[in-house]
Amino acid sequence: MSVQENGEAVFICNVVSNPLATVTWFAEVGTTRQLLTPGPRIDISNNILIISNVQQSDVGFYTCVATNVFGSNTTTARLVIAGKITDTVARNVKHGLPQLCVTLSASF
């Protein structure tokens, strides 16, 4: 996802699971991976992660982890600042709201 500096990044994690899964978000910025929790610039609600006032320090990979009794599944999206990346990288970045999809289920 490419956003303007000081803009807003919205990640949507679409989860289909039975039983219901718990969703957690992680950020991998540089060499550091950290669990995300709501804060002044981070809102997490209903499987949606919103980062407000995006800065260069937010550039990295954001991972949605869905977990239920059958296990866990993950999906990751990359966040970049518009105008701060090369044309080659820009062509490989999805624009708009990334629909991160995770499925966890069992059939009996």
N, C-alpha and C positions, 0 to 999 in steps of 0.2 A: 504494500500500500504506500502510495506517495502522497504526502500532505505538505501544506505550506508550513513554514516555521511559524510558531505561535497559533497554529490552527488546531483542529480537533481530529483525532484518530478514533475510529469506531470499528471494533472487531466484534463480529457476531459468531458465536459458537452454536451451530445447530446440532442438537443432540437428540437422537432417537434411541430410547432405551427402555427396556422392561426387565427388571424393575427400574424405577427412576434413578438416574445417575447424579452424582454430585460433581459440579464443575469447579475446577481451580485453574487459575491463570499463572503463568510463569513468564518472566522476561529474561532474555539472554542478551545483555548489552556488553559488548566487548567480550571478556572472558568470564564474566560473572553471570550466574544463573540465580534468579531470586524469585521467591513466591510473591505475587502481587496481592496487596490488600488495599481497600479503599483509603484514599487520602486526599489532600488538597487538590491534586490534579488528576487523580485516578478514581473512577467510579466503576464499580462492578455490580451489575444487577441483571437478573434473569438471563444469565449466560452471555451478557454483553459487557465488553470492556471498552471504556471510553477514557482516552487520555486527552486532557485539555492542555492548551498552551504548549504544544509539542515543541521540544527543543532538540538540538543536535545530540544531547546526552540521552535522548530516548530512542535513537536509531538502533535497531537490532531486530531480534526475532521474538515473537510473542506466541506462546503455546497454550492451547486450551487442552486440559486433561479432564476427561470424563471417566468417572469410576463408579461401578456398582458391584454387587456381589459376584458377578461373572468376570470381573477384571477391569481393565482400563484401556482407553484408547486416546491417542493424541493427534493433534493437527497443529501446524505452525504456519504463521504468516510473517512476512518481513515488513518492517516499517522503515521508510526512508524520507528524508526531507526533500521536497520538490526543489529542483534547481541545484542541488548539491551532489548530484550523482552524474555519472557519465551516460552518454546516449546508449551505450551497449547495455548497461545495467538497467536503465529506464525501460528499455524494450522488454525486459524480463520481469518487470514488476507489475502486478495487477493494480489497476486503478479502481476506485470506488470502495464499497464496503465488502471486505472479504467474507464470504459465507463459509466459515470453517465447519465442516461436517464431521460428526462422530456418530457411530452406531454401536450400541451395546445391547444385545438381546439374547434370548434363549428360546428355543421351541421345544415343546413337550408333546 
